[in-house]
Amino acid sequence: MFRSLTAALFIALGTTSSAQVATSAGALAMTPVVQGLNSPWGFGFLPGGEIIMTEQEGRVLLVRPGSGVTELRGAPDVVSRGQGGLLDVLVPRDFASSRELFFTYSQRQGLGGAGTAVAKARLSADGTRLDGLETIFETAPGGSGGRHFGSRLVEARDGTLYLTIGDRGDRPSAQDLTIENGSVVRITKDGAIPPGNPFAGRSDVQPGIWSFGHRNPQGMALDADGNIWTVEHGARGGDEINFIEPGNNYGWPVISYGRHYSGARIGEGTAKEGMEQPAHYWDPSIAPSGMMIYSGALFPEWRGDIFVGSLNSDLISRLDVSGRNVSEAERIQSDETARVRDIREAPDGSIWFLSAGNGTLYRVTPASS
């Protein structure tokens, strides 16, 4: 049975005041929209102004700002363990006609195993359930434990889907092309392999792999030219922003700018022929999750900038982009930016982010608006 969660525990009905935060673009108002969330992970905007949202333990929520929140029936059956569970959600561009939504999650595989999977379903006309849930992709079996599922999902300009997958805590597997661990994968909306994948046709490589050598990419975004960028966790230091190109090897665990948590050196150093350098790296780590490339609609001075949430430093990092050169320009930090899990631009140009630390979805606008 679906539940309508209309209590003040979940929806902020204009009764909670906004916090003001000083930034390079002037004062921002951070206004809570939904509160009382339990381990929120991803969200997206529907054409009618509603918001779809995931919680890691397995709930899918439909938010009607100013009205209520509904827990949808028909969510994927997830393995909620460690970093696994119900993870990202994607609202494709054709949602108004298809009503399809895409979800990433950790799916049970064999005895004790789990892998990153993608499912699609249709939102019912009355907004109470997900119909026709179907798993369209899952990683090759082999992962165990509860670490490094990656799991961001982005729709490319041509309608194909990009999915990030972590190394599942098995470092060497990020260099093993017979499995998808530690990779960015490209598939169609039906889970097939589209034309143009760099390794398609090779029997010794998983054909969905677009790039590899990643540790745990939990953020991904398209820029204005349709290019793919990712942000991934390092170990102790070495978090990376990468410009993703087909067939490229991004080095993990052979090269890294971080160290193991024990303090031991990682791999062979920071560079090796045939392996890509990051566009930017953090040392010490900010534990990045969620990534947005901003259009400039409400904040023209931030057009084309990358925004990344931090899980361990309770901030949003704003980065300047010049070609493929990226540099951190500003850290936006307040009580509201506790464990920022996801960050997105709304259709009106406002910036929204999920604070897992506060269990709250915030809307960010100029303080004067």
Salt bridges, closest charged atoms under 4 A:
GLU50 OE2 - ARG64 NE 3.00
GLU55 OE1 - ARG59 NE 2.58
GLU71 OE1 - ARG3 NH2 2.50
GLU71 OE1 - ARG59 NH1 3.61
ASP88 OD1 - ARG152 NH1 3.03
ASP88 OD1 - ARG344 NH2 2.81
ASP94 OD2 - LYS189 NZ 3.68
GLU100 OE2 - LYS120 NZ 3.69
ASP126 OD1 - ARG129 NH1 3.60
ASP131 OD1 - ARG129 NE 2.83
GLU155 OE2 - ARG93 NH2 3.62
GLU155 OE2 - LYS189 NZ 2.96
ASP158 OD2 - ARG186 NH2 3.06
ASP167 OD1 - HIS148 ND1 2.67
ASP190 OD1 - LYS120 NZ 2.72
ASP204 OD2 - ARG202 NH2 2.97
GLU232 OE1 - HIS214 ND1 2.83
GLU245 OE1 - ARG324 NH1 3.10
GLU268 OE1 - LYS272 NZ 3.27
ASP305 OD2 - ARG318 NH1 2.65
ASP320 OD1 - ARG318 NH1 3.21
GLU328 OE1 - ARG331 NE 2.95
GLU330 OE1 - ARG318 NE 2.81
ASP342 OD2 - ARG152 NH1 3.40
ASP342 OD2 - ARG344 NE 2.88
ASP348 OD2 - ARG363 NH2 2.79
